[in-house]
């Protein structure tokens, strides 16, 4: 079975997120890292999940450490007071969650940043590292200062 681990690393000051994905298919691994403009970390986490689905042709088990992303996908984010900016970001996250639901992905929540050798720990840590590499790629272009 194909497994995909995804994560994001967000710099709120500049509105850029690094996206990291690790795809494991038997003994083969593929690492992806990129950066994108993002309105929030939650949006970036959702974007990483969507990209993992696209990269695996919607055929993988996808793992994320983002509880909020899972809640958006499962329509469990409640209504609360939000500023106009927060409301717009919230709606952008809802739209991305809708697109993810349309992909019919199998998504599971895993524990973040564990420092052991459990089944999903290494995959999650690699996705986290890839996300940081994606953000570093942005900085390497001389931006984000």
N, C-alpha and C positions, 0 to 999 in steps of 0.2 A: 504494500500500500504506500502511496505517495504521501509524504508529510511536508507541510509548509509551516515554518515559524516566522512570525512577522512582528515588527516593533517599529517605533518611531523615536526620534530624539529631536525635541522641539526647542527652538530659541525664540522665546516670546518677544524679545526686544526687536528682532529683525523680521519676525513672521516667516521664518524658514524652518522646515522640518527635514531631517534626514530620515529616509525610509530604508529599513533593512529587512531582507527576506532570505531565509535559508530554505532550500527545497531539498528534501532527501527522498531518493528513489532507489531503494535497495542500498547498494554500496556506493551509489553516485550521489554527490552533493553539488548543488549550484548555489552560489552566493550572489545576491543582488543588493546594490546600494545606490541610492540616488538622493537628490534633494528636490524639494518642491516648495513653492509658496503655500502657506497654510494659515488659516485663520485661528487655529487652536491645536493643542496637542490631541484632543479627542478626535478632531477631524483627521489629523495625520494618522492616528492609529486606525481609524476606519479606512482611510485611503490605502494603508499598508495591507489590510485584509483584502480589500477589493483587488489590489494588484496581485496578491498571492493567488487569488482565484483565477485571474486572467492568465498568469504565468503557468498555472497548472491545468488550464482548460477546465476549471471547475471540478477536477477529479481528485483533489487531495483532501486529507484531513488538515484543517488549518488551526494553528494554535496561536493564541494571543495572551498576553498578560494584562490586557486592558479590560477591567471590569466594566468601565463606562461604555466602551465600544460594544461589549456584549449586551449591555442594557439597551443601548440604542437599537441594535439589531433586533432584539426581542421586544421592542416597544415598551420598555420598562422605565423610561425616563419620564418622571412626573413633571407636571406644570409647576412652576415657581416664579417668583418675581425675577425678572431679568431686565437689564438695561436694553436699550435699542440695539446696541452692538452685540450684547450677549444673545439676544433673541435671534438676530440674523445668523450668528454662528450656530446657534441651536438648530435653526431650520436647515442650514447647510449640512449639519451632521445628520439630521433626519433624512434628508434627500440621499445622502451617501449610504445610509443604513438601508433605505428602500432599494437602492441599486444592488446592494449586497444580498438582500433577501431574494431579489429576482435571479441572482446567480445560483440559488439553491446550494449554497456551500455548507459543508459540515464544519462548524467552528466550535472549538473548545477553549475554555479558560484554563490557563495554567498559572501556577504560582511564579511570581516575578523574582528575579535576582537571588535564587537559591544558590548556595555555594557547595553543591554536592554533585554526585554523579547519578542522580535519578534519571529516568528515561527522558524526560522532556527538559531537564535543566540545561544540558549542553546546547540543545537546539535553541532554546530561548536566549541563552547568553550569546550565541553566535548571531542571532537576529539583532540583539541589542548592539553588538559590536558593529554589525553592518550598518545599522542606523546611524551610529556615530561616525562611521566612515563616510556615509552619504553627506552628513552635515560638514565633515572635514573637507570634502570635495568642494563644497560651496566656499568655505573659508580659503581654500587653496587658490581659488580664482581671484583672490584679493578683495573679496567682498565681506560684509558682515563686521566691519571694523567700527 
